[in-house]
Amino acid sequence: MNMGPLFLLAIGFSDKLPAKKVIDLLDKHYQAVFADLSLTVPSKYEETIPGKPPKVIIRKEMFGSNRMARVRLLEGGHGLLNVVIGHEATRRQASDALTGWREWIYLVGNKTGPVKPELMNVSKSMGWGQILKGVPSKQYPTSEQAIDLAKIVVTKKKAVVKTEGDWFVAAKPIIFTDKQCLNCHQNAKLGGYAGVMVYKLHADPTRKAERMSKIRK
């Protein structure tokens, strides 16, 4: 079986990047994934994790929040099942940037139509179950906070970037950039908001670089 070119993903240790740069790299990856129309059709790839035999995985078509996958491959007991094939470069950059940081990420929207503040909810979130030494539980991000930030983005038509104590916070819109997107997103318009990505970062010196893995498409 011809599986095509081989991608070697190896993340080395690096100096901790500023929070704003980390957010920019995360958002660059997710914006590219949401804009990728090729993900609306199935794909096949091979997963290889060190110490385990390779296996072929069939990826079903991906829509909406299904495209929002972790950029770290081998944390929390999961492998490449959450990787969006075709975006290895931006994923690698974001993964490397997270060394020394811990992220909470939310996708906020209201299903397939244009975003309306009164209907917004969290479609998907990542970061649950993470523990930061010395950080009280009441300081951890919540879905309600993410929705409030997303509403500001939608009503004021601009991104939000700020600090909250030891947390760095950003909320950035996902914009309809291709008319083909409107085939599924009813009543939406080019240039309108499909949703809002909300990012919260906190320093975590225990967060190390990613281990090595391989993807063959």
Secondary structure, DSSP 8 states (H G I E B T S, - for coil): -----EEEE---------HHHHHHHHHHHHHHHHH-GGGGS-EEEEEE-TTS--EEEEE----GGGG---S-SSSTT--STT--TT-HHHHHHHHHHTTTEEEEEEEEE-TTS---GGG-EEEEEE-TT---TT--GGGS--HHHHHHHHHHHHHHTS-EEEEETTEEEEEEEEE--SGGGGGTSTT--TTSEEEEEEEEEEE-TT------EEEE-
